[in-house]
Amino acid sequence: MANDREWKPDLLSIPITRGLAVQGWQDDKTASLVFQHDGTASTIDQIGEREMAQRMAAVVRARAASAS
């Protein structure tokens, strides 16, 4: 994950493991995804493409379920 700071973005790498959980919310315009991992929650918010956020959550959930 990376934020939108132009010159020095914050980067976060989240390994896909069985313990990874993804929750999603949306309103009329944007979506948010919350990744819960290692006792921490990381959020991607203001996602303008709600369908893309739904697909991303589904892919991450499927990969986490099949992780060893």
N, CA and C atoms as an extended XYZ file, in Angstrom:
204
Properties=species:S:1:pos:R:3:atomname:S:1:resname:S:1:resid:I:1 pbc="F F F"
N         0.845       -1.158        0.000 N   MET     1
C         0.000        0.000        0.000 CA  MET     1
C         0.895        1.227        0.000 C   MET     1
N         0.459        2.264       -0.660 N   ALA     2
C         1.186        3.536       -0.679 CA  ALA     2
C         0.170        4.669       -0.620 C   ALA     2
N         0.544        5.754        0.054 N   ASN     3
C        -0.359        6.904        0.073 CA  ASN     3
C        -0.046        7.812       -1.108 C   ASN     3
N        -0.727        8.932       -1.202 N   ASP     4
C        -0.583        9.794       -2.374 CA  ASP     4
C         0.353       10.975       -2.152 C   ASP     4
N         1.218       10.886       -1.167 N   ARG     5
C         2.213       11.948       -0.983 CA  ARG     5
C         3.184       11.902       -2.156 C   ARG     5
N         3.254       12.969       -2.905 N   GLU     6
C         3.966       12.973       -4.183 CA  GLU     6
C         5.459       12.685       -4.061 C   GLU     6
N         6.153       13.312       -3.148 N   TRP     7
C         7.608       13.214       -3.140 CA  TRP     7
C         8.138       12.135       -2.216 C   TRP     7
N         7.397       11.788       -1.197 N   LYS     8
C         7.880       10.786       -0.254 CA  LYS     8
C         6.692       10.000        0.296 C   LYS     8
N         6.154        9.081       -0.504 N   PRO     9
C         4.979        8.339       -0.042 CA  PRO     9
C         5.331        7.378        1.094 C   PRO     9
N         4.360        7.128        1.941 N   ASP    10
C         4.491        6.086        2.950 CA  ASP    10
C         4.150        4.769        2.275 C   ASP    10
N         4.992        3.767        2.454 N   LEU    11
C         4.767        2.455        1.852 CA  LEU    11
C         4.542        1.429        2.946 C   LEU    11
N         3.637        0.504        2.696 N   LEU    12
C         3.346       -0.563        3.640 CA  LEU    12
C         3.139       -1.847        2.862 C   LEU    12
N         3.873       -2.864        3.231 N   SER    13
C         3.726       -4.171        2.595 CA  SER    13
C         2.999       -5.098        3.568 C   SER    13
N         1.926       -5.710        3.098 N   ILE    14
C         1.131       -6.602        3.938 CA  ILE    14
C         1.190       -8.000        3.326 C   ILE    14
N         1.809       -8.958        4.020 N   PRO    15
C         1.839      -10.318        3.473 CA  PRO    15
C         0.442      -10.941        3.497 C   PRO    15
N         0.145      -11.701        2.467 N   ILE    16
C        -1.157      -12.373        2.406 CA  ILE    16
C        -1.022      -13.705        3.134 C   ILE    16
N        -1.619      -13.765        4.313 N   THR    17
C        -1.601      -14.967        5.144 CA  THR    17
C        -3.032      -15.307        5.537 C   THR    17
N        -3.193      -16.467        6.154 N   ARG    18
C        -4.533      -16.884        6.582 CA  ARG    18
C        -5.144      -15.907        7.581 C   ARG    18
N        -4.332      -15.201        8.337 N   GLY    19
C        -4.836      -14.276        9.348 CA  GLY    19
C        -5.264      -12.919        8.811 C   GLY    19
N        -5.067      -12.680        7.520 N   LEU    20
C        -5.422      -11.390        6.931 CA  LEU    20
C        -6.931      -11.319        6.703 C   LEU    20
N        -7.544      -10.261        7.190 N   ALA    21
C        -8.980      -10.042        6.984 CA  ALA    21
C        -9.172       -8.713        6.265 C   ALA    21
N       -10.182       -8.663        5.402 N   VAL    22
C       -10.478       -7.443        4.647 CA  VAL    22
C       -11.939       -7.080        4.863 C   VAL    22
N       -12.183       -5.839        5.232 N   GLN    23
C       -13.542       -5.320        5.352 CA  GLN    23
C       -13.675       -4.144        4.400 C   GLN    23
N       -14.848       -3.977        3.836 N   GLY    24
C       -15.060       -2.885        2.899 CA  GLY    24
C       -16.322       -2.110        3.208 C   GLY    24
N       -16.290       -0.832        2.915 N   TRP    25
C       -17.442        0.057        3.037 CA  TRP    25
C       -17.517        0.902        1.784 C   TRP    25
N       -18.716        1.334        1.449 N   GLN    26
C       -18.871        2.237        0.310 CA  GLN    26
C       -20.066        3.149        0.525 C   GLN    26
N       -20.004        4.295       -0.141 N   ASP    27
C       -21.150        5.192       -0.188 CA  ASP    27
C       -21.458        5.443       -1.656 C   ASP    27
N       -22.123        6.510       -1.954 N   ASP    28
C       -22.505        6.784       -3.342 CA  ASP    28
C       -21.321        7.069       -4.255 C   ASP    28
N       -20.204        7.520       -3.700 N   LYS    29
C       -19.088        7.962       -4.536 CA  LYS    29
C       -17.797        7.188       -4.345 C   LYS    29
N       -17.490        6.765       -3.132 N   THR    30
C       -16.195        6.138       -2.870 CA  THR    30
C       -16.341        4.888       -2.018 C   THR    30
N       -15.239        4.164       -1.932 N   ALA    31
C       -15.183        2.967       -1.098 CA  ALA    31
C       -13.948        3.048       -0.208 C   ALA    31
N       -13.947        2.244        0.831 N   SER    32
C       -12.795        2.103        1.723 CA  SER    32
C       -12.580        0.629        1.987 C   SER    32
N       -11.323        0.231        2.100 N   LEU    33
C       -10.977       -1.134        2.474 CA  LEU    33
C       -10.102       -1.080        3.713 C   LEU    33
N       -10.391       -1.945        4.675 N   VAL    34
C        -9.590       -2.050        5.886 CA  VAL    34
C        -8.992       -3.445        5.916 C   VAL    34
N        -7.667       -3.502        6.003 N   PHE    35
C        -6.936       -4.759        6.070 CA  PHE    35
C        -6.507       -4.963        7.514 C   PHE    35
N        -6.956       -6.053        8.135 N   GLN    36
C        -6.595       -6.357        9.512 CA  GLN    36
C        -5.549       -7.460        9.483 C   GLN    36
N        -4.377       -7.149       10.059 N   HIS    37
C        -3.244       -8.069        9.998 CA  HIS    37
C        -2.348       -7.859       11.211 C   HIS    37
N        -1.875       -8.943       11.776 N   ASP    38
C        -0.925       -8.886       12.894 CA  ASP    38
C        -1.350       -7.920       13.994 C   ASP    38
N        -2.631       -7.887       14.316 N   GLY    39
C        -3.126       -7.009       15.365 CA  GLY    39
C        -3.198       -5.540       14.975 C   GLY    39
N        -3.065       -5.256       13.695 N   THR    40
C        -3.064       -3.885       13.183 CA  THR    40
C        -4.110       -3.750       12.092 C   THR    40
N        -4.655       -2.566       11.931 N   ALA    41
C        -5.580       -2.291       10.832 CA  ALA    41
C        -4.971       -1.209        9.944 C   ALA    41
N        -4.976       -1.469        8.636 N   SER    42
C        -4.489       -0.499        7.649 CA  SER    42
C        -5.630       -0.198        6.695 C   SER    42
N        -5.836        1.071        6.388 N   THR    43
C        -7.000        1.492        5.603 CA  THR    43
C        -6.587        2.147        4.293 C   THR    43
N        -7.293        1.773        3.235 N   ILE    44
C        -7.242        2.506        1.971 CA  ILE    44
C        -8.611        3.157        1.850 C   ILE    44
N        -8.648        4.477        1.790 N   ASP    45
C        -9.948        5.138        1.686 CA  ASP    45
C        -9.999        6.042        0.463 C   ASP    45
N       -11.158        6.563        0.215 N   GLN    46
C       -11.431        7.432       -0.928 CA  GLN    46
C       -11.106        6.747       -2.258 C   GLN    46
N       -11.461        5.470       -2.371 N   ILE    47
C       -11.279        4.730       -3.618 CA  ILE    47
C       -12.432        5.120       -4.533 C   ILE    47
N       -12.132        5.772       -5.624 N   GLY    48
C       -13.162        6.278       -6.526 CA  GLY    48
C       -13.847        5.207       -7.353 C   GLY    48
N       -13.201        4.083       -7.550 N   GLU    49
C       -13.763        2.981       -8.343 CA  GLU    49
C       -14.273        1.910       -7.378 C   GLU    49
N       -15.539        2.007       -7.011 N   ARG    50
C       -16.100        1.090       -6.012 CA  ARG    50
C       -16.052       -0.358       -6.464 C   ARG    50
N       -16.327       -0.629       -7.744 N   GLU    51
C       -16.300       -2.008       -8.233 CA  GLU    51
C       -14.893       -2.585       -8.156 C   GLU    51
N       -13.879       -1.783       -8.434 N   MET    52
C       -12.503       -2.238       -8.323 CA  MET    52
C       -12.176       -2.596       -6.873 C   MET    52
N       -12.648       -1.799       -5.930 N   ALA    53
C       -12.420       -2.079       -4.514 CA  ALA    53
C       -13.083       -3.394       -4.120 C   ALA    53
N       -14.287       -3.646       -4.621 N   GLN    54
C       -14.970       -4.910       -4.332 CA  GLN    54
C       -14.191       -6.090       -4.898 C   GLN    54
N       -13.691       -5.950       -6.130 N   ARG    55
C       -12.906       -7.029       -6.743 CA  ARG    55
C       -11.608       -7.264       -5.979 C   ARG    55
N       -10.953       -6.180       -5.580 N   MET    56
C        -9.705       -6.312       -4.833 CA  MET    56
C        -9.938       -7.040       -3.515 C   MET    56
N       -10.981       -6.680       -2.801 N   ALA    57
C       -11.298       -7.347       -1.537 CA  ALA    57
C       -11.562       -8.828       -1.764 C   ALA    57
N       -12.290       -9.167       -2.821 N   ALA    58
C       -12.594      -10.570       -3.110 CA  ALA    58
C       -11.327      -11.356       -3.426 C   ALA    58
N       -10.428      -10.775       -4.206 N   VAL    59
C        -9.175      -11.458       -4.559 CA  VAL    59
C        -8.311      -11.667       -3.320 C   VAL    59
N        -8.177      -10.638       -2.494 N   VAL    60
C        -7.356      -10.761       -1.286 CA  VAL    60
C        -7.957      -11.794       -0.342 C   VAL    60
N        -9.277      -11.784       -0.169 N   ARG    61
C        -9.920      -12.783        0.701 CA  ARG    61
C        -9.678      -14.198        0.187 C   ARG    61
N        -9.794      -14.404       -1.122 N   ALA    62
C        -9.585      -15.738       -1.701 CA  ALA    62
C        -8.140      -16.190       -1.512 C   ALA    62
N        -7.207      -15.301       -1.739 N   ARG    63
C        -5.791      -15.669       -1.570 CA  ARG    63
C        -5.456      -15.927       -0.108 C   ARG    63
N        -6.020      -15.139        0.794 N   ALA    64
C        -5.775      -15.356        2.222 CA  ALA    64
C        -6.357      -16.696        2.666 C   ALA    64
N        -7.516      -17.058        2.136 N   ALA    65
C        -8.145      -18.332        2.502 CA  ALA    65
C        -7.322      -19.520        2.026 C   ALA    65
N        -6.610      -19.365        0.910 N   SER    66
C        -5.826      -20.483        0.378 CA  SER    66
C        -4.354      -20.407        0.767 C   SER    66
N        -3.966      -19.395        1.554 N   ALA    67
C        -2.567      -19.260        1.982 CA  ALA    67
C        -2.228      -20.359        2.980 C   ALA    67
N        -0.953      -20.704        3.002 N   SER    68
C        -0.539      -21.758        3.949 CA  SER    68
C         0.118      -21.183        5.171 C   SER    68
